[in-house]
Amino acid sequence: MADLGRLERARFWPEATAEAFWHWKALAHGPLRRIADPFTAQRCGIPGCCDPAYFRDHLEAVLHALPKKSSRELRALVSALDDKILTRGKAIQVDNLDVAWWRDPL
């Protein structure tokens, strides 16, 4: 938490990562039809407003900026949510988990 706090003060804003994690967790546990259906998807184009990729991009940036141990701890939490989203979202085709799959239309 201390590493995260220092990083947020230097590069982001306080609680930015908690907010991004909350949104990504809500996606993992909420109804996927909100974003998977091209007719009802909640994407307005404003970064951070309703695009889930914005929040996952923030988490990815934090994972790369944190020290190894802190990054490993956060990555375990984020990976669990990623797995849940991919498992529940049968329409999401991911061939390579090393690419930013969340930027494609979910």
Backbone torsions as a table, in degrees:
resi	resn	phi	psi	omega
1	MET	NA	-35.3	-179.8
2	ALA	-65.9	-42.8	177.8
3	ASP	-62.1	-41.7	179.5
4	LEU	-64.9	-42.5	178.2
5	GLY	-60.2	-44.0	178.1
6	ARG	-63.7	-42.7	-179.9
7	LEU	-64.0	-43.8	-179.5
8	GLU	-65.0	-38.7	177.8
9	ARG	-65.7	-34.6	-176.5
10	ALA	-82.5	-38.7	-170.4
11	ARG	-120.6	-21.7	-173.9
12	PHE	-126.4	-129.3	175.3
13	TRP	-145.1	158.9	-178.2
14	PRO	-57.0	135.2	177.9
15	GLU	70.4	11.7	179.9
16	ALA	-62.2	-40.8	-178.3
17	THR	-73.3	-37.3	176.6
18	ALA	-62.6	-40.1	178.5
19	GLU	-64.8	-46.1	179.7
20	ALA	-63.3	-41.9	179.3
21	PHE	-64.4	-41.0	179.3
22	TRP	-60.1	-45.2	-179.9
23	HIS	-65.7	-40.7	179.8
24	TRP	-67.9	-37.2	177.0
25	LYS	-67.3	-39.9	177.8
26	ALA	-62.3	-37.4	176.9
27	LEU	-66.4	-41.6	-178.6
28	ALA	-65.1	-33.3	-175.5
29	HIS	-104.8	-12.4	-178.4
30	GLY	-92.2	-176.9	179.9
31	PRO	-71.5	121.7	-178.6
32	LEU	-71.2	-18.5	-178.5
33	ARG	-62.6	-20.0	178.6
34	ARG	-62.2	-29.5	-179.1
35	ILE	-115.6	-19.8	-175.2
36	ALA	-80.6	-29.7	-178.4
37	ASP	-80.5	118.3	-177.4
38	PRO	-63.5	-18.2	-178.4
39	PHE	-90.3	-23.8	-177.9
40	THR	-120.6	4.9	-178.5
41	ALA	-58.6	137.9	-176.9
42	GLN	-94.0	74.2	178.6
43	ARG	-130.4	112.7	-176.7
44	CYS	-98.6	-11.4	-179.8
45	GLY	93.2	-9.3	177.2
46	ILE	-84.8	118.8	-178.0
47	PRO	-55.2	129.5	176.8
48	GLY	84.7	-8.1	-177.6
49	CYS	-76.6	-62.1	-175.9
50	CYS	-144.9	7.0	179.9
51	ASP	-87.3	113.4	-177.5
52	PRO	-62.5	-26.8	179.9
53	ALA	-63.1	-32.2	178.8
54	TYR	-59.4	-44.1	-178.2
55	PHE	-70.3	-38.8	179.4
56	ARG	-69.6	-35.8	175.3
57	ASP	-61.4	-40.4	177.9
58	HIS	-62.1	-46.0	179.6
59	LEU	-60.5	-39.8	179.3
60	GLU	-64.8	-41.7	178.4
61	ALA	-62.0	-41.5	178.8
62	VAL	-65.7	-41.8	179.9
63	LEU	-60.0	-35.2	-179.9
64	HIS	-81.7	-20.6	-176.9
65	ALA	-93.1	-23.8	-178.8
66	LEU	-73.5	155.8	170.7
67	PRO	-60.0	157.3	-172.4
68	LYS	-52.2	-47.9	-175.9
69	LYS	-65.1	-46.0	179.7
70	SER	-65.7	-39.3	178.5
71	SER	-63.0	-42.1	179.9
72	ARG	-61.4	-40.7	180.0
73	GLU	-66.3	-45.1	179.0
74	LEU	-69.0	-38.2	-179.8
75	ARG	-60.6	-36.6	178.3
76	ALA	-61.6	-40.8	179.4
77	LEU	-69.5	-44.4	-178.7
78	VAL	-67.8	-40.6	179.7
79	SER	-61.9	-37.2	177.6
80	ALA	-63.1	-40.5	177.4
81	LEU	-68.6	-41.0	176.9
82	ASP	-57.0	-47.7	-179.5
83	ASP	-59.9	-41.2	-179.8
84	LYS	-64.6	-43.3	179.0
85	ILE	-63.2	-44.8	-179.1
86	LEU	-68.0	-34.6	178.6
87	THR	-69.8	-43.0	-178.4
88	ARG	-76.7	-32.2	-177.4
89	GLY	-90.2	77.7	-176.2
90	LYS	-58.1	-25.5	-178.6
91	ALA	-79.9	-11.4	-178.8
92	ILE	-82.1	116.2	-179.9
93	GLN	-98.5	117.3	179.4
94	VAL	-124.6	114.3	178.6
95	ASP	-91.0	-28.3	-175.8
96	ASN	-141.8	115.1	-178.5
97	LEU	-74.6	-6.6	179.4
98	ASP	-82.8	-9.7	177.2
99	VAL	-99.7	164.2	-177.7
100	ALA	-78.0	74.9	-177.3
101	TRP	-62.3	-25.4	-177.1
102	TRP	-71.9	-13.0	178.2
103	ARG	-80.3	-20.6	175.1
104	ASP	-72.1	156.2	177.2
105	PRO	-56.4	122.0	-179.9
106	LEU	-78.0	NA	NA
